[in-house]
Amino acid sequence: MSSLYVCNTSSDNISVVDIENFKEVYKIPLSYNSEHRIGPHGICTYEDKLVIANNYSNTISIIDTQSNKKIADYFIGMHCNDVDIYKDKAYVICGELNYIIVFNLLTNKVEEEIPCGNLPHSIKIDKQRKRMLITNFENDSITLVDLNDNKSIKHVRVGAYPTKALFTIDGDYIIVCESNIGTDVKGSISIISSKNYKLLNRILVGNCPVDMYLDTSYCYVSNFGEGTISIADINLYNEIKKINVGGMPRGIIKRLDYIYVGDNYNNILIRVNEKEEKKRVISIGGEPNGMTFFNPL
């Protein structure tokens, strides 16, 4: 069974969703004490496990996907926002430290600290080209890191309050979600050359976009401030469709014909058919955020 794993930040658990039948089949608790807050926020896969970045406990949690149980916690640093994996190492961004912490998953020890910008919010690793991309929410920039030596390649100025940045599949471009949070200006998706780091174009989307999913041609954006999903054509540089889902959509991911988005306001997971725009919802945990698919071997 292919499953979707969703971080529920305010309820300190992970929802396991059977995507074939679209139902929550299990909740994985990360805390066994109601006074000890965890705050799962970012998630990624590692072999047959999941690695979770936790906002409130300043830790990463390791989950065994065969038993759907937490098997370990490790202290990393203040306000872990997101995590990605490269060569048996977890790269974790700490929002209050302004560092990427390199944690060895074989020795279970912190190996290195890599500086980035202020209040890093998301991280993405391009394993093929050995580079890493971080959004710095507070100083409107992205940081690129060369994974050969863990040194910064470049700090690039982008639009206001970036929340997510991704490499295109061919690696030629960087797509940045610029939230413009707290302003009267719509958010945008900027397209930047990964060769010279020049801005090529900017696509207006909805109010306060916070997350996005990217395929070969389209960018799917959750507009937190207006209850919509924007679909933008990254080759033609325009928003081609906006789907009303309601609530406060945050984490977003896509598989086949369906877009999955977590609604922070109603604590539900929404599944939308991209073409027909038909919507189904299921109740999950509080404040659904980061999500990932996992296919068992």
DOKOLPA-845002 format. One line per field, with one value per residue (C-alpha): residue in three letters; chain; x, y, z. Coordinates in steps of 0.2 Angstrom, whole numbers, m for minus. Each point is the difference from the previous one (the first is absolute). Example, Ala and Ser with C-alpha at 12.3 -4.5 7.8 and 13.67 -1.06 7.14 Angstrom:
residues 2
type: ALA  SER
mol: A  A
px: 62  6
py: m22  17
pz: 39  m3
***
This chain:
residues 297
type: MET  SER  SER  LEU  TYR  VAL  CYS  ASN  THR  SER  SER  ASP  ASN  ILE  SER  VAL  VAL  ASP  ILE  GLU  ASN  PHE  LYS  GLU  VAL  TYR  LYS  ILE  PRO  LEU  SER  TYR  ASN  SER  GLU  HIS  ARG  ILE  GLY  PRO  HIS  GLY  ILE  CYS  THR  TYR  GLU  ASP  LYS  LEU  VAL  ILE  ALA  ASN  ASN  TYR  SER  ASN  THR  ILE  SER  ILE  ILE  ASP  THR  GLN  SER  ASN  LYS  LYS  ILE  ALA  ASP  TYR  PHE  ILE  GLY  MET  HIS  CYS  ASN  ASP  VAL  ASP  ILE  TYR  LYS  ASP  LYS  ALA  TYR  VAL  ILE  CYS  GLY  GLU  LEU  ASN  TYR  ILE  ILE  VAL  PHE  ASN  LEU  LEU  THR  ASN  LYS  VAL  GLU  GLU  GLU  ILE  PRO  CYS  GLY  ASN  LEU  PRO  HIS  SER  ILE  LYS  ILE  ASP  LYS  GLN  ARG  LYS  ARG  MET  LEU  ILE  THR  ASN  PHE  GLU  ASN  ASP  SER  ILE  THR  LEU  VAL  ASP  LEU  ASN  ASP  ASN  LYS  SER  ILE  LYS  HIS  VAL  ARG  VAL  GLY  ALA  TYR  PRO  THR  LYS  ALA  LEU  PHE  THR  ILE  ASP  GLY  ASP  TYR  ILE  ILE  VAL  CYS  GLU  SER  ASN  ILE  GLY  THR  ASP  VAL  LYS  GLY  SER  ILE  SER  ILE  ILE  SER  SER  LYS  ASN  TYR  LYS  LEU  LEU  ASN  ARG  ILE  LEU  VAL  GLY  ASN  CYS  PRO  VAL  ASP  MET  TYR  LEU  ASP  THR  SER  TYR  CYS  TYR  VAL  SER  ASN  PHE  GLY  GLU  GLY  THR  ILE  SER  ILE  ALA  ASP  ILE  ASN  LEU  TYR  ASN  GLU  ILE  LYS  LYS  ILE  ASN  VAL  GLY  GLY  MET  PRO  ARG  GLY  ILE  ILE  LYS  ARG  LEU  ASP  TYR  ILE  TYR  VAL  GLY  ASP  ASN  TYR  ASN  ASN  ILE  LEU  ILE  ARG  VAL  ASN  GLU  LYS  GLU  GLU  LYS  LYS  ARG  VAL  ILE  SER  ILE  GLY  GLY  GLU  PRO  ASN  GLY  MET  THR  PHE  PHE  ASN  PRO  LEU
mol: A  A  A  A  A  A  A  A  A  A  A  A  A  A  A  A  A  A  A  A  A  A  A  A  A  A  A  A  A  A  A  A  A  A  A  A  A  A  A  A  A  A  A  A  A  A  A  A  A  A  A  A  A  A  A  A  A  A  A  A  A  A  A  A  A  A  A  A  A  A  A  A  A  A  A  A  A  A  A  A  A  A  A  A  A  A  A  A  A  A  A  A  A  A  A  A  A  A  A  A  A  A  A  A  A  A  A  A  A  A  A  A  A  A  A  A  A  A  A  A  A  A  A  A  A  A  A  A  A  A  A  A  A  A  A  A  A  A  A  A  A  A  A  A  A  A  A  A  A  A  A  A  A  A  A  A  A  A  A  A  A  A  A  A  A  A  A  A  A  A  A  A  A  A  A  A  A  A  A  A  A  A  A  A  A  A  A  A  A  A  A  A  A  A  A  A  A  A  A  A  A  A  A  A  A  A  A  A  A  A  A  A  A  A  A  A  A  A  A  A  A  A  A  A  A  A  A  A  A  A  A  A  A  A  A  A  A  A  A  A  A  A  A  A  A  A  A  A  A  A  A  A  A  A  A  A  A  A  A  A  A  A  A  A  A  A  A  A  A  A  A  A  A  A  A  A  A  A  A  A  A  A  A  A  A  A  A  A  A  A  A  A  A  A  A  A  A
px: 0  7  m3  0  8  m5  8  m14  9  m12  m5  18  m4  2  m15  2  m12  m5  0  m9  m15  3  m2  11  5  12  7  18  2  16  m3  m6  m2  m13  12  15  m4  8  m6  4  2  11  2  10  4  16  1  m15  m2  m6  9  m10  5  m8  m3  m4  11  15  3  m1  m11  3  m15  1  m12  m2  m7  m6  8  13  16  11  2  15  3  6  m2  m13  m16  3  m10  4  12  7  12  17  12  m7  0  m15  2  m12  m4  m2  m10  7  18  1  10  m1  4  8  m5  8  m14  13  9  m14  11  0  15  m1  m9  m2  m5  m15  m11  m12  m15  3  m17  2  14  2  14  5  9  5  8  6  m7  m12  m13  m7  m13  4  m17  6  13  m9  14  4  17  8  13  12  m1  17  7  m15  5  m12  m1  m11  m12  m13  m13  m18  m17  m8  m1  5  m7  5  13  2  11  m9  2  13  10  1  m12  m4  m19  m3  m16  m1  m14  0  m8  m7  m2  m14  10  m4  13  11  10  17  10  19  14  11  14  2  m14  m9  m19  m8  m18  m13  m17  m14  m10  m11  0  14  7  9  4  2  2  9  0  7  m11  m11  1  m14  m1  m10  m6  m2  m9  m14  m4  5  13  9  6  14  8  19  4  m13  1  m18  m13  m11  m13  m5  m10  m10  2  m4  8  18  10  18  9  m2  5  m7  m1  m7  m16  m2  6  1  0  m1  m13  8  m17  m11  13  m5  9  m7  1  m4  m1  11  m11  m18  4  m11  5  0  5  5  3  18  11  2  9  5  17  14  m5  8  m4  8  m1  5  13
py: 0  17  12  19  5  17  10  7  14  4  m18  m7  m15  m6  m5  m15  1  m14  9  m13  0  18  m3  2  m17  4  14  m1  9  9  6  m11  15  14  13  m5  9  m7  10  m11  12  m7  m18  m11  m18  m9  m19  m8  14  18  14  14  18  6  18  0  m14  5  m18  m12  m15  m17  m10  m18  m2  m19  2  18  4  13  m8  14  19  10  18  11  19  13  0  m14  5  m12  m15  m9  m14  m2  m15  m6  17  11  18  9  19  8  16  8  m4  5  m16  m16  m14  m16  m15  m17  m13  m14  6  11  15  18  2  18  16  10  18  7  15  6  m12  m14  m8  m14  m10  m11  m10  m4  m16  m2  17  m1  17  6  14  9  14  14  7  15  8  m4  m11  m18  m9  m12  m13  m11  m17  m5  11  7  18  13  3  15  11  6  14  m5  7  3  m14  m15  m16  m13  m3  m14  m5  m4  m19  5  10  16  11  4  3  10  3  18  1  19  m4  15  11  4  m6  m17  m14  m5  m14  6  m10  2  m7  m12  5  18  3  13  2  m5  3  1  m7  7  m13  2  8  m6  m16  m11  m16  m8  m15  m1  m12  2  14  6  7  m3  13  0  18  0  17  m3  m18  m4  m10  8  m10  10  m5  3  m1  13  10  2  m6  m12  m5  4  m13  5  m12  11  1  4  m12  m3  m16  m6  m15  m8  m18  m5  10  6  14  m2  15  2  12  8  8  m15  m13  m10  m7  5  m10  9  m7  11  0  m2  10  m13  1  m13  3  m10  5  m2  8  18  12  m11  6  m10  m16  m14  m15  m17  m16  m16  m11
pz: 0  m5  15  2  17  6  15  12  8  14  5  0  m11  m18  m10  m11  m15  m12  m16  m10  12  6  18  16  6  14  11  5  17  3  18  14  12  m4  8  m11  m17  m15  m15  m16  m14  m14  m6  m12  m4  4  m5  8  13  1  8  8  4  16  4  18  7  m10  m6  m14  2  m10  m5  m5  m15  2  18  m1  16  6  4  5  4  m2  6  m14  4  2  m11  m12  m16  m13  m5  m15  m2  m9  2  17  7  5  m5  13  m1  17  m1  16  m3  m19  m3  m9  12  m8  10  m4  0  2  15  7  2  m5  m12  m7  0  m16  1  m11  1  13  5  m12  m4  m13  m7  m16  m6  m18  2  m18  m1  18  6  13  0  15  1  13  5  10  m12  m16  m8  m4  4  m12  8  m9  7  m5  14  9  m5  m6  m19  0  10  m12  4  m4  4  17  13  m11  7  m12  m14  m12  m14  m17  m5  m13  13  m11  10  18  4  16  9  6  13  2  17  10  m15  m12  m15  m8  2  m15  m7  m7  m12  1  m11  10  m11  3  14  m10  2  m17  4  15  0  11  9  16  17  11  m10  13  m9  m17  m10  m17  m15  m17  m6  14  18  12  14  16  3  19  1  m12  0  m17  m10  m15  m15  m9  m16  3  m19  m6  16  5  12  m10  13  18  10  15  15  15  17  1  m12  5  m4  m18  m11  m16  m6  m17  m2  18  10  19  11  19  7  16  5  m1  3  m15  m15  m17  m16  m16  m17  m11  m15  6  17  10  18  14  18  15  18  6  13  5  m11  m15  m7  m8  m10  m10  m9  5  m11  9  m9
***
